[in-house]
């Protein structure tokens, strides 16, 4: 049976590897949507009444960028699977530079009302 200290070491290694994977995913998404700095993910597409993974991309000025349906769906699924403990009842923003995920309301407030 592992000691509590070794369990903490394994947990720390897992957290570090998860962060590395999330940063790699953010770089891949930035390559998929050139010019995007933030991807907002939600469980509801505005034009639908049923739940469906949905993503929108924004540039550095907070302007919405055009993405096709496949890009939006792939980005949303990747992000949702990378953050399984997040409640997707509300929208979240993924910063593509850092790989940090924030609640969209929190990100909106910290950006001074932009996006």
Backbone as a ProteinNet text record, in pm:
[ID]
protein_1_A
[PRIMARY]
XXXXXXXXXXXXXXXXXXXXXXXXXXXXXXXXXXXXXXXXXXXXXXXXXXXXXXXXXXXXXXXXXXXXXXXXXXXXXXXXXXXXXXXXXXXXXXXXXXXXXXXXXXXXXXXXXXX
[TERTIARY]
84.7	0	88.7	65.9	150.6	131.5	237.3	230.6	162.7	106.5	41.1	134.2	263	357.4	371.7	381.8	395.5	265.5	150	23.4	20.2	71.9	76.8	170	281.1	375.5	311.6	239.5	171.2	64.1	-9.5	-113.4	-53.2	61.1	127.9	175.4	229.5	272.9	154	40.6	-78.1	-126.3	-129.6	-174.2	-83.8	48	142	120.7	101.1	82.2	-50.6	-152.5	-281	-264.3	-186.3	-161.5	-87.3	10.6	86.9	-4.7	-90.4	-184.9	-281.8	-328	-421.5	-354.1	-228.5	-156.5	-132.6	-101.4	-82.7	-213.4	-324.3	-453.9	-484.5	-451	-473.9	-392.9	-268.8	-186.8	-248	-297.9	-361.4	-487.4	-565.3	-684.9	-648.3	-540.3	-494.5	-451	-392	-355.7	-480.1	-581.5	-703.1	-783.5	-779.9	-851.4	-747.7	-674.7	-569.1	-624.3	-552.5	-591.7	-677.7	-729.2	-813	-726.6	-773.1	-704	-787.3	-918.8	-1010	-1113.6	-1146.6	-1258	-1358.3	-1481.2	-1590.6	-1668.9	-1687.2	-1753.1	-1878.6	-1983.8	-2106.6	-2174.4	-2274.9	-2348.4	-2471.2	-2497	-2614.7	-2576.7	-2610.1	-2594.3	-2713.2	-2688.9	-2797.8	-2919.4	-2901	-3013.2	-3085.8	-3042.5	-3103.6	-3163.9	-3264.5	-3326.6	-3273	-3199.7	-3146.6	-2996.7	-2942.5	-2799.3	-2712.7	-2608.7	-2513.2	-2384.3	-2268.4	-2142.5	-2129.1	-2088.8	-2082.5	-1964.3	-1892.2	-1778	-1778.1	-1734.9	-1715.9	-1573.6	-1511.1	-1373.9	-1374.9	-1283.6	-1270.3	-1125	-1104.2	-968.3	-922.3	-802.6	-744	-823.7	-907.2	-988.4	-1127.3	-1155.1	-1284.4	-1389.5	-1347.8	-1441.5	-1458.6	-1582.8	-1611.4	-1552.8	-1491.3	-1432	-1520.5	-1522.4	-1600.8	-1531.4	-1609.2	-1562.9	-1671.1	-1631.1	-1733.2	-1785.2	-1890	-1954.3	-1858.1	-1776.7	-1682.1	-1580	-1525.3	-1428.5	-1491.7	-1612.4	-1680	-1709.2	-1754.7	-1788.5	-1663.6	-1559.6	-1434.6	-1373.6	-1366.9	-1310.4	-1390	-1521.4	-1604.9	-1582.9	-1580.4	-1561.4	-1424.4	-1320.7	-1186.1	-1179.4	-1232.3	-1224.8	-1307.7	-1429.6	-1515.3	-1453.4	-1388	-1323.7	-1196.7	-1132	-1010	-1038.2	-1160	-1199.1	-1325.7	-1313.3	-1432.6	-1503.5	-1437.2	-1498.2	-1573.8	-1576.7	-1640.8	-1789.3	-1871.5	-2014.3	-2037.1	-2089.5	-2108.2	-2246.6	-2314	-2442.3	-2425.1	-2305.7	-2275.7	-2155.4	-2139.2	-2028.5	-1896.1	-1787.3	-1652	-1561.2	-1459.7	-1362.3	-1228.3	-1170.2	-1036.6	-940.6	-843.5	-739.6	-639	-624.8	-538.8	-390.1	-355.4	-215	-166.7	-255.1	-213.4	-277.5	-388.1	-460	-546.2	-570.9	-650.9	-798	-882.6	-1026.8	-1091.4	-1175.6	-1248.2	-1394.9	-1477.7	-1619	-1628.4	-1716.9	-1729.6	-1765.7	-1848.8	-1885.6	-1763.3	-1681	-1558.5	-1460	-1444.8	-1354.5	-1403.1	-1534.1	-1593.2	-1565.6	-1582.8	-1559.9	-1413.4	-1323.5	-1180.1	-1126.1	-1196.4	-1152.7	-1214.2	-1285.7	-1344.8	-1465.6	-1539.6	-1661.8	-1642.1	-1529.4	-1503.7	-1532.9	-1601.6	-1645	-1784.3
-118	0	123.4	220.7	338.3	427.7	497.1	589.8	718.2	794.5	920.2	1015.7	1015.7	1104.4	1066.1	936.6	894.9	920.5	910.4	942.5	1089.4	1177.4	1320.3	1344.2	1270.9	1287.1	1243.2	1131.5	1084.2	1184.7	1237.7	1336.4	1462.5	1506.8	1626.6	1601.4	1481.5	1448.4	1447.1	1393.5	1387.6	1529.8	1616.4	1753.6	1825.6	1805.7	1869.1	1818.5	1688.5	1634.7	1681.8	1697.8	1749.8	1893.5	1973.6	2111.7	2116.3	2029.1	2024.4	1986	1886.1	1844.6	1957.5	2029.7	2139.9	2253.6	2282.5	2386.2	2342.3	2215.3	2162.7	2171.7	2138.4	2148.3	2294.1	2388.7	2530	2573.4	2524.3	2557	2497.1	2374.2	2311.3	2387.1	2430.8	2508.7	2643.4	2703.9	2831.1	2811.3	2696.3	2665.1	2638.8	2577.2	2544.8	2670.4	2771.3	2896.9	3009.4	3035.3	3136.4	3274.5	3340.9	3474.2	3475.5	3360.6	3353.7	3356.7	3426.2	3428.2	3363	3356.3	3297.4	3213.8	3100.8	3020.8	3007.8	3049.2	3038.4	2911.6	2829.9	2700.7	2696.9	2642.5	2623.7	2495.2	2456.7	2334.7	2365	2492.9	2530.9	2618.9	2573.9	2656.5	2752.9	2881.7	2980.5	2948	2884.7	2858.8	2726.9	2652.4	2523	2521.6	2440.3	2430.2	2312.1	2220.7	2104.6	2124.2	2057.1	2070.8	2014.7	2087.2	2044.9	2123.8	2057.8	2131.4	2242.1	2359.8	2476.4	2564.4	2615.5	2703.5	2822	2935.9	3057.7	3105.4	3162.2	3211.5	3363.9	3422.6	3568.2	3606.3	3721.5	3770	3852.7	3911.8	3986.3	4111.2	4161.5	4280.1	4244.8	4116.3	4071.3	4058.9	4067.2	4051.7	3904	3867.5	3728.2	3694.7	3579.4	3531.9	3423.5	3418.6	3316.5	3180.6	3081.7	2943.4	2859.7	2750.9	2663.8	2568.5	2497	2409.1	2303.1	2246.4	2142.4	2198.5	2315.8	2377.1	2400.9	2455.6	2483.3	2357.5	2255.3	2130.7	2059.5	2054.8	1991	2065.2	2197.1	2276.6	2255	2259.3	2241	2103.4	2000.4	1864.4	1846.5	1897	1885.6	1953.8	2073.1	2149.9	2082	2041.7	1977.1	1847.7	1772.7	1648.1	1673.4	1785.9	1817.8	1870.9	1917.3	1971.7	1898.8	1771.2	1692.5	1736.3	1804	1843.9	1975.5	2038.2	2168.7	2150.5	2235.6	2235.2	2316.2	2253.2	2319	2381.7	2404.1	2474.1	2619.7	2673.5	2810.1	2808.3	2914.3	2922.7	2944.4	2894.5	2912.3	2959	3036.9	3087	3018.6	2970.4	2912.2	3012.3	3057	3146.8	3061.6	3087.1	3003.2	3028.4	3139.5	3167.5	3088.6	3069.3	3005.3	2869.5	2841.1	2717	2721.5	2842.4	2858.6	2872.1	2797.1	2801.1	2879.5	2977.2	3057.7	3060.1	3082.2	3106.4	3228.3	3227.2	3339.5	3467.1	3457.4	3575.8	3632	3545.1	3588.6	3648.4	3588.3	3638.7	3773	3787.9	3913.1	4025.8	3997.2	4098.4	4135.4	4038	4067.2	4138.3	4126.9	4194.7	4334.1	4376.8	4509.9	4518.9	4409.9	4411.1	4391	4336	4308.8	4161.8	4132.2	3999.4	3979.3
0	0	0	-91.2	-97.2	24.3	56.5	168.3	122.8	216.6	178.2	103.6	139.6	72.4	-74.8	-103.8	-242.9	-320	-253	-318.8	-360.5	-273.2	-307	-424.3	-430.9	-541.4	-672.9	-670.5	-790.5	-831.3	-733.5	-762.5	-823.3	-770.5	-824.1	-966.4	-993	-1128.4	-1223.7	-1178.7	-1263	-1293.9	-1193.3	-1214.7	-1313	-1302.3	-1394.2	-1536.2	-1551.1	-1685.3	-1743.7	-1661.3	-1708.9	-1756.7	-1683.1	-1725	-1857.5	-1874.1	-1998.9	-2114.4	-2092.7	-2197.8	-2232.7	-2132.1	-2157.3	-2233.3	-2202.1	-2275.6	-2420	-2439.8	-2575	-2653.8	-2588.5	-2653.6	-2691.3	-2604.2	-2633.4	-2755.7	-2766.2	-2884.9	-3011.4	-3002.7	-3119.5	-3161.4	-3063.9	-3095.7	-3157.1	-3108.9	-3166.5	-3310.8	-3341.7	-3480.2	-3565.8	-3505.7	-3579.1	-3614	-3524	-3547.5	-3539.4	-3647.8	-3646.1	-3608.9	-3519.4	-3476.2	-3351.5	-3310.5	-3191	-3065.8	-2964.5	-2835.8	-2726.3	-2747.8	-2649.3	-2722.8	-2663.5	-2713.4	-2600.2	-2627.6	-2529.9	-2561.1	-2458.3	-2473.5	-2387.3	-2445.8	-2368.8	-2413.4	-2339.5	-2370.1	-2456.1	-2482.7	-2560.4	-2678.3	-2796.4	-2915.8	-2919	-2944.1	-2936.1	-3022.9	-3135.8	-3225.9	-3197.5	-3096.4	-3067.3	-2927.4	-2908.3	-2776.1	-2696.1	-2760.4	-2691.6	-2665.7	-2564.9	-2534.7	-2646.4	-2678.9	-2780	-2758	-2757.8	-2738.7	-2843.2	-2797.6	-2885.8	-2844.3	-2942.4	-2913.5	-3008.9	-2957.6	-3036.1	-3011.5	-3112.6	-3100.1	-3102.1	-3024.8	-3017.1	-3039.3	-3104.6	-3126.3	-3007	-3017.9	-2906.1	-2868.7	-2959.6	-2932	-2881.3	-2867.5	-2819.8	-2927.6	-3054.3	-3164.8	-3198.7	-3225.2	-3258.3	-3394.7	-3404.6	-3528.9	-3589	-3720.1	-3788.7	-3776.9	-3738.5	-3738.3	-3805.7	-3864.9	-3922.4	-3814.8	-3846.6	-3748.4	-3695.7	-3782.3	-3740.4	-3641.8	-3669.7	-3578	-3441.1	-3440.2	-3313.5	-3234.7	-3301.7	-3234.8	-3182.4	-3263.1	-3220.1	-3101.8	-3111	-3001.4	-2873.4	-2882.4	-2763.5	-2701.3	-2783	-2730	-2666.3	-2731.3	-2673.9	-2538.3	-2531.5	-2406.4	-2298	-2330.5	-2229.6	-2177.3	-2264.7	-2220.8	-2140.8	-2164	-2090.5	-1950.5	-1928.2	-1797.8	-1751.6	-1714.3	-1681.8	-1553.8	-1463.8	-1337.6	-1343.3	-1458.4	-1472.7	-1500.6	-1439.4	-1468.5	-1595.4	-1697.3	-1826.8	-1839.5	-1725.3	-1727.8	-1768.7	-1748.5	-1791.1	-1884.7	-1960.7	-2056.8	-1985	-2047	-1995.6	-2108.6	-2073.5	-2170.1	-2148.9	-2257.6	-2254.7	-2316.3	-2238.2	-2287.3	-2363.6	-2492.7	-2575.8	-2552	-2490.2	-2460.9	-2339.1	-2240.7	-2116.2	-2092.3	-2159.5	-2135.9	-2011.6	-1957.5	-1836.3	-1874.2	-1803.9	-1825.8	-1713.3	-1748.7	-1650.3	-1687.7	-1588	-1615.4	-1705.7	-1803.1	-1896.3	-1822	-1718.9	-1641.4	-1569.6	-1514.2	-1445.7	-1545.7	-1661.1	-1763.1	-1815.3	-1831.3	-1879.6	-1780.3	-1652.5	-1549.5	-1540	-1550.6	-1538.6	-1662.2	-1776.9	-1899.6	-1911.4	-1809.7	-1811.8	-1902.9	-1915.3	-1993.5	-2141.1	-2181.9	-2323.5	-2349.9	-2460.4	-2507.5	-2465
[MASK]
+++++++++++++++++++++++++++++++++++++++++++++++++++++++++++++++++++++++++++++++++++++++++++++++++++++++++++++++++++

